[in-house]
Amino acid sequence: MQKIEVIAVFDTCGELQPLRFRFQGEDHQLYRVNIDKVLSVRKVSYVGMESMIYLCRAQMEQRERVFELKYTIRSHDWELVRWVY
C-alpha cells in the first residue's frame, strides 16, 4: 500500500467521495488521477481501526484502470491499496 494525496468532497448525505488523487510512481514522478466513478464503497474494521474501501474507475494513459483506495477514519489517511486492472 502507498500513501497518497486525495481531493474529496462530502455529498448532501454526508458521504465522503474521492474526486482525484496523486501518487508517486516507481519512476519517482508524480501522477494525478481523476476518478471517473466510485464503483463501490465498503466499511471495514481491522484491529479496531475503521476504514472505508473505495473501488474506483479512472482513465490513465488512454486505458481504463480500476483500483482500490482506503481511507482510515481515525487518522484521516488515504492509501492506494491495489490496482485491480
C-alpha positions in Angstrom: 0.0 0.0 0.0 1.1 3.5 -0.8 0.1 6.7 1.0 -1.5 9.2 -1.4 -2.8 12.7 -1.6 -6.6 12.9 -2.2 -9.1 15.6 -3.1 -12.5 14.5 -1.9 -15.9 16.1 -1.1 -18.9 15.3 1.1 -22.1 14.8 -0.8 -25.5 16.1 0.5 -26.0 12.9 2.6 -22.6 13.4 4.3 -20.9 10.6 2.4 -17.2 11.1 1.5 -16.5 10.9 -2.2 -12.9 10.9 -3.6 -12.5 13.1 -6.8 -8.9 12.7 -7.6 -5.6 11.6 -6.1 -1.9 12.0 -6.7 0.8 9.3 -6.2 4.5 8.8 -6.8 5.2 6.1 -9.4 8.1 3.7 -9.4 9.9 6.2 -11.7 9.6 8.8 -8.9 7.4 11.0 -10.9 4.1 12.4 -9.6 0.9 11.2 -11.3 -2.5 12.8 -11.0 -5.6 10.6 -11.4 -9.1 12.0 -11.9 -11.6 9.5 -10.7 -14.4 8.9 -13.2 -16.7 6.8 -10.9 -16.8 5.2 -7.5 -18.0 1.7 -8.2 -18.5 0.6 -4.6 -17.8 1.5 -1.0 -17.4 -0.8 1.9 -16.7 -0.2 5.6 -14.1 -2.5 7.2 -12.6 -2.8 10.7 -9.2 -4.3 11.3 -7.9 -4.4 14.9 -10.3 -1.7 15.9 -9.3 0.7 13.1 -12.3 1.6 10.9 -11.7 2.2 7.3 -13.6 2.8 4.1 -12.5 0.9 0.9 -13.4 2.6 -2.4 -13.4 0.7 -5.6 -12.9 3.3 -8.3 -12.5 3.7 -12.1 -10.4 6.2 -14.0 -8.7 6.7 -17.4 -4.9 6.7 -17.3 -2.8 6.9 -20.4 -5.7 6.0 -22.7 -6.6 2.9 -20.6 -9.4 2.3 -18.2 -8.0 1.4 -14.7 -9.8 0.1 -11.7 -8.2 0.4 -8.3 -9.0 0.4 -4.5 -8.4 3.4 -2.2 -8.5 3.1 1.5 -9.5 5.9 3.9 -8.6 5.4 7.5 -11.2 7.2 9.6 -9.2 7.8 12.8 -6.0 9.0 11.2 -7.6 10.6 8.0 -5.0 8.8 5.9 -5.6 7.7 2.3 -3.8 4.8 0.7 -3.7 3.3 -2.8 -4.4 -0.4 -1.9 -4.1 -2.0 -5.3 -4.6 -1.8 -9.0 -7.3 -4.3 -9.9 -6.6 -3.8 -13.7 
